[in-house]
Amino acid sequence: MDYKYIEQLLERYWACDTSLQEEQILRTFFQQEEVPAHLMPYKAVFDVQQEQAEQTLGEDFDARILQITEGESVRALPLQGGLRRGNFLRPLFQAAGLVALILTIGMAAQRSFDGAEKGQQTMYAQTDSIENPAQELIPLPEQQAAELTVEKVDSMNLTR
Amino acid sequence: MKKISFRDDVLPLKDRLYRLALRITLNPAEAEDAVQDSLIRVWEHRDEWEQIESIEAYALTICRNISLDMAGKAGRGNVQLSTINLSTDSQLSTLNSQLLPDESQEQKERIALVRKIMDTLPEIQRSIMELRDIEGKTYQEIGNILKLSETQVKVYLHRARTSIRQQAEKIEKYGL
């Protein structure tokens, strides 16, 4: 290794005349364990730089930051802005929401009920003739019931 | 200019921000807080990213300002740094009296002293040394980050390197 070159570079380094590449050469040179004794004090300077370059944050740091930035849209923003300003209004909003919900369900129910009533009026008229004999069938004596079924069977046979 | 993503373009700057914050606050916990605050502030200004020339320079500038605030609140600054300077001298003599023959031990002590010397430099010099010697930034980039002219950057860096050189040579001449 040519120490003259290193010494020259070093001299220019102190004078801030070295380029970034030349500074990298110095850094690489001083990274070796053994350098001439007269350069050892300067090696300490580059050793400290090396040590400083290795200072980094812990691994959990990313997760913490991303939780803040990426969770913001769903959590942090409404929490920070909404909670403070709209806090006292919150029960009111909930109540209003509940009322709106009840009204919607009520109106929907009313509608289907109205619609059903209109349709059912005609349906009742039709079903009366069907339902009533069916209801009468139950209390009917067994004989009459049997006759009815016979008649039904007869009419079925006739249609065939 | 390409679209900037927080996860891919901003978050990876964290260690660089941390080292700068550490040079300023000289306290790892405070430096970490400073980086967190800086990243959140960069994030809050995400609608301005498109107009920013260099997101890295932007983040570093924010980080330095936040770190300076923190160091200021903690009552540190150049006033207290000068007292550290005095204690370095007294530490020099104590170390001198307990000189160890082991060479690697000697080098360890040299490193410890250089570290101390660097920490006692004015903040602006520490910040410039960090950006130049650790992060490999050009004078122009450093000027951009610190809002200084290239000449000013060079002047400060020259002062910093001269102090370190003198101190390192002084240690060598008078022993550790």
Interface residues (C-beta under 8 A of the other chain):
Chain A: Y13 W14 A15 C16 L20 E23 Q24 M40 P41 Y42 K43 A44 V45 D47 V48 Q49 E51 Q52 A53 Q55 T56 L57 G58 F61 D62 R64 I65 L66 I68 T69 E70 E72
Chain B: F6 R7 L11 K14 D15 Y18 R19 L22 R23 E32 V35 Q36 L39 I40 W43 Q107 R110 I111 L113 V114 R115 M118 E130 R132 D133 I134 G136 T138 K154 L157 H158 R161 T162 I164 R165 A168 E169 I171 E172
